Amino acid sequence: MKNSHSRTIGVLSDTHLYEPDDAFRNQTKRAFSACETIIHAGDLTSREILEVFSDKELYAVHGNMCGYATRDSLPESLEFTIDGYRFGLYHGDGIGYDMETGLISRFADADCIVFGHTHRPLVQQLDSVLLLNPGTFRGTGRYGSPGTYAILTIDQRGLSAAIHALPPE
């Protein structure tokens, strides 16, 4: 049975960091201070960056840019339940061009599928499944685009998500 209380979940992907630096710590604190749960959709590069979320419930997978130790310590994909909603979590590399079909066939029973890899934020309702890609938490460098993340909300209305741009440092 789905819960009636409200929950706020922070979602990020493609951090591409070898260790948490001050900028990352400050950005995650500002972005996710109201979140009790964090979902990381891979390409952390190093598992050490998850240490900044030590006080939160955490779900994470590795991505194609992760080193051996991170790949060894985190799964390629993960299925879990939060407040009665079924989640599928996968970085997204290796799916091909039709990611939506590939993800839905991989997680046939999911209410929400979280993925990364493309660096393009996406919130899309496809029939009964919410597809969510938070984009890349780190900006796209020379083009000046800000990093993005998602806030996923579970409340009496169900599941919803919104993409947010990281504020400048």
FENTA-V798351 format. One record per residue. N is the residue number from 1. RES is the residue in three letters. SS is DSSP state (hx for helix, st for strand, lp for the rest). OMEGA is omega in whole degrees, -180 to 180 (NA if undefined). D_CENTER is the distance of its C-alpha to the mean C-alpha in Angstrom with 2 decimals. Layout:
# FENTA-V798351
n: (N | N)
res: (RES | RES)
ss: (SS | SS)
omega: (OMEGA | OMEGA)
d_center: (D_CENTER | D_CENTER)
This chain:
# FENTA-V798351
n: (1 | 2 | 3 | 4 | 5 | 6 | 7 | 8 | 9 | 10 | 11 | 12 | 13 | 14 | 15 | 16 | 17 | 18 | 19 | 20 | 21 | 22 | 23 | 24 | 25 | 26 | 27 | 28 | 29 | 30 | 31 | 32 | 33 | 34 | 35 | 36 | 37 | 38 | 39 | 40 | 41 | 42 | 43 | 44 | 45 | 46 | 47 | 48 | 49 | 50 | 51 | 52 | 53 | 54 | 55 | 56 | 57 | 58 | 59 | 60 | 61 | 62 | 63 | 64 | 65 | 66 | 67 | 68 | 69 | 70 | 71 | 72 | 73 | 74 | 75 | 76 | 77 | 78 | 79 | 80 | 81 | 82 | 83 | 84 | 85 | 86 | 87 | 88 | 89 | 90 | 91 | 92 | 93 | 94 | 95 | 96 | 97 | 98 | 99 | 100 | 101 | 102 | 103 | 104 | 105 | 106 | 107 | 108 | 109 | 110 | 111 | 112 | 113 | 114 | 115 | 116 | 117 | 118 | 119 | 120 | 121 | 122 | 123 | 124 | 125 | 126 | 127 | 128 | 129 | 130 | 131 | 132 | 133 | 134 | 135 | 136 | 137 | 138 | 139 | 140 | 141 | 142 | 143 | 144 | 145 | 146 | 147 | 148 | 149 | 150 | 151 | 152 | 153 | 154 | 155 | 156 | 157 | 158 | 159 | 160 | 161 | 162 | 163 | 164 | 165 | 166 | 167 | 168 | 169)
res: (MET | LYS | ASN | SER | HIS | SER | ARG | THR | ILE | GLY | VAL | LEU | SER | ASP | THR | HIS | LEU | TYR | GLU | PRO | ASP | ASP | ALA | PHE | ARG | ASN | GLN | THR | LYS | ARG | ALA | PHE | SER | ALA | CYS | GLU | THR | ILE | ILE | HIS | ALA | GLY | ASP | LEU | THR | SER | ARG | GLU | ILE | LEU | GLU | VAL | PHE | SER | ASP | LYS | GLU | LEU | TYR | ALA | VAL | HIS | GLY | ASN | MET | CYS | GLY | TYR | ALA | THR | ARG | ASP | SER | LEU | PRO | GLU | SER | LEU | GLU | PHE | THR | ILE | ASP | GLY | TYR | ARG | PHE | GLY | LEU | TYR | HIS | GLY | ASP | GLY | ILE | GLY | TYR | ASP | MET | GLU | THR | GLY | LEU | ILE | SER | ARG | PHE | ALA | ASP | ALA | ASP | CYS | ILE | VAL | PHE | GLY | HIS | THR | HIS | ARG | PRO | LEU | VAL | GLN | GLN | LEU | ASP | SER | VAL | LEU | LEU | LEU | ASN | PRO | GLY | THR | PHE | ARG | GLY | THR | GLY | ARG | TYR | GLY | SER | PRO | GLY | THR | TYR | ALA | ILE | LEU | THR | ILE | ASP | GLN | ARG | GLY | LEU | SER | ALA | ALA | ILE | HIS | ALA | LEU | PRO | PRO | GLU)
ss: (lp | lp | lp | lp | lp | lp | st | st | st | st | st | st | lp | lp | lp | lp | st | lp | lp | lp | lp | hx | hx | hx | hx | hx | hx | hx | hx | hx | hx | hx | lp | lp | lp | lp | st | st | st | st | lp | lp | lp | lp | st | lp | hx | hx | hx | hx | hx | hx | hx | lp | lp | lp | st | st | st | st | lp | lp | lp | lp | lp | lp | lp | hx | hx | hx | hx | hx | hx | lp | lp | lp | st | st | st | st | st | st | lp | lp | st | st | st | st | st | st | lp | lp | lp | lp | lp | lp | lp | lp | hx | hx | hx | hx | hx | hx | hx | hx | lp | lp | lp | lp | lp | st | st | st | st | lp | lp | lp | lp | lp | lp | st | st | st | st | st | lp | lp | st | st | st | st | st | lp | lp | lp | lp | lp | lp | lp | hx | hx | hx | lp | lp | lp | lp | st | st | st | st | st | st | st | st | lp | lp | st | st | st | st | st | st | st | st | lp | lp | lp | lp)
omega: (-178 | -177 | -180 | 179 | -177 | 177 | 178 | -176 | 176 | -178 | 178 | 180 | 171 | 178 | 175 | 178 | 176 | 174 | -180 | 176 | -177 | 180 | 179 | 179 | -180 | -179 | -180 | 178 | -180 | -176 | -168 | -178 | -179 | -175 | 175 | -178 | 178 | 173 | 177 | -174 | 170 | -170 | 172 | -168 | 177 | 180 | -179 | -177 | 179 | 179 | -180 | 180 | -174 | -180 | -176 | 170 | -170 | 172 | -177 | 174 | 175 | 177 | -175 | 180 | -178 | 177 | -176 | -177 | 179 | 177 | -178 | -174 | 179 | 180 | 175 | 177 | -174 | 172 | -178 | -179 | 174 | 178 | 177 | 178 | -179 | -178 | 168 | -178 | -177 | -178 | 176 | 178 | 178 | -179 | -178 | -174 | -179 | -175 | -177 | -180 | 179 | -180 | -179 | 178 | 178 | -178 | -172 | -176 | -174 | 170 | -179 | 176 | -180 | 180 | 180 | 171 | -174 | -175 | 179 | -179 | -179 | 167 | -176 | 174 | 180 | -171 | -177 | -175 | 174 | 176 | -176 | 171 | -177 | -175 | 179 | -178 | 176 | -180 | -176 | 170 | -169 | 179 | 173 | 178 | 179 | 172 | 179 | 176 | 179 | 169 | 180 | -179 | 172 | 178 | -177 | 178 | -179 | -179 | 172 | -179 | 176 | 177 | 179 | 173 | 176 | 176 | 178 | -179 | NA)
d_center: (24.10 | 21.43 | 21.66 | 23.22 | 21.75 | 18.93 | 15.57 | 13.01 | 9.39 | 7.35 | 3.72 | 3.81 | 4.94 | 8.66 | 10.23 | 13.32 | 15.18 | 17.80 | 18.10 | 17.00 | 19.43 | 20.70 | 18.92 | 15.46 | 16.69 | 18.08 | 15.14 | 12.73 | 15.71 | 16.33 | 12.90 | 12.07 | 15.69 | 15.87 | 12.88 | 13.98 | 10.75 | 7.53 | 4.52 | 3.94 | 4.06 | 7.47 | 10.28 | 10.56 | 14.20 | 15.41 | 14.41 | 16.42 | 13.78 | 12.28 | 15.73 | 14.94 | 13.06 | 16.15 | 17.11 | 14.05 | 13.08 | 10.33 | 8.60 | 7.81 | 9.17 | 11.20 | 11.52 | 14.86 | 15.40 | 15.19 | 18.64 | 20.58 | 20.13 | 16.33 | 16.59 | 19.23 | 17.43 | 14.06 | 14.09 | 13.42 | 12.04 | 11.82 | 13.14 | 13.40 | 14.82 | 14.27 | 17.38 | 18.64 | 15.74 | 14.73 | 11.17 | 10.63 | 7.85 | 8.99 | 8.60 | 11.24 | 14.20 | 17.44 | 16.92 | 19.25 | 19.86 | 19.43 | 15.75 | 15.86 | 18.83 | 17.59 | 14.35 | 16.50 | 19.17 | 16.96 | 15.65 | 18.82 | 18.64 | 15.12 | 14.93 | 11.28 | 9.52 | 5.85 | 6.31 | 6.83 | 10.33 | 12.26 | 11.32 | 12.25 | 10.44 | 11.21 | 11.81 | 14.43 | 16.39 | 18.09 | 20.79 | 19.36 | 15.77 | 13.00 | 10.97 | 7.81 | 6.72 | 5.88 | 8.45 | 9.42 | 9.47 | 12.99 | 15.54 | 17.22 | 20.25 | 23.63 | 22.76 | 21.71 | 18.66 | 16.58 | 13.03 | 10.57 | 7.69 | 7.40 | 9.31 | 9.58 | 13.17 | 15.19 | 18.87 | 22.21 | 21.34 | 18.39 | 14.75 | 13.93 | 11.27 | 12.12 | 11.10 | 12.62 | 14.21 | 14.51 | 18.12 | 20.44 | 21.41)
